[in-house]
Amino acid sequence: MARRGASSVQRPGRQDAAANARVLCRCSFLEIYNEAIADLLAPGAAPLAVREDLRRGVYVEGLSEEVVACGAPLPLCQ
């Protein structure tokens, strides 16, 4: 998805739009071990479940997301 988003900003003739574009990047980290899904950004949380929705597609319910800023460390890395 990031590649598709970046390519749409970099198309010829869209330099004005690219100059005013704002991007929000979020990231999640999960571990799948013995058929259990763990949220690596929320250690000690209950096991998570995979869900499917027509609008959202396949996702992990309750998985935490952190907004990533350029050069800013994630809480897990501190």
C-alpha positions in Angstrom: 0.0 0.0 0.0 2.8 2.4 0.8 4.3 1.8 -2.7 0.9 2.6 -4.3 0.5 5.7 -2.3 4.0 6.9 -3.1 3.6 6.3 -6.8 0.3 8.3 -7.0 2.1 11.2 -5.4 5.1 11.0 -7.8 3.1 11.0 -11.1 4.2 13.6 -13.6 2.0 16.7 -13.4 1.2 16.2 -9.7 4.1 18.2 -8.3 1.7 20.7 -6.7 -0.3 18.0 -5.1 2.9 16.3 -3.8 4.1 19.5 -2.3 0.9 19.8 -0.2 0.5 16.1 0.5 0.5 14.9 4.1 1.2 11.2 4.9 0.4 9.4 8.1 2.3 6.2 8.7 1.2 3.7 11.3 2.8 0.5 12.2 2.0 -2.7 14.2 4.1 -5.6 15.2 2.6 -9.0 15.9 3.9 -12.5 16.6 2.2 -15.7 15.6 3.4 -18.7 17.7 1.5 -22.0 18.3 -1.6 -20.5 16.6 -1.7 -17.6 19.1 -1.4 -14.0 18.0 0.5 -11.6 20.3 0.7 -7.8 20.1 4.4 -7.0 20.4 3.6 -3.3 21.1 1.4 -4.3 24.1 3.3 -7.0 26.0 1.2 -9.0 28.3 -2.1 -8.3 26.4 -4.5 -11.2 25.8 -4.2 -13.2 22.6 -5.7 -11.6 19.6 -8.0 -12.9 16.9 -8.0 -12.6 13.1 -11.3 -11.2 11.7 -12.6 -10.6 8.2 -14.9 -7.8 7.2 -16.2 -6.7 3.8 -15.1 -3.1 4.3 -11.8 -3.6 6.2 -10.8 -7.0 4.7 -8.7 -9.3 6.9 -7.4 -7.7 10.1 -6.3 -8.5 13.6 -8.8 -7.3 16.1 -7.4 -5.2 19.0 -3.9 -4.9 17.5 -2.3 -1.7 18.6 -0.9 0.8 16.1 1.7 3.5 16.7 2.1 6.6 14.5 5.6 6.7 13.1 7.3 10.0 12.6 10.6 10.4 10.7 13.4 9.4 13.0 11.1 8.9 16.1 11.7 5.7 17.9 8.9 3.3 18.7 8.0 2.6 22.4 9.1 -1.0 21.9 12.7 0.2 20.9 13.2 2.4 24.0 
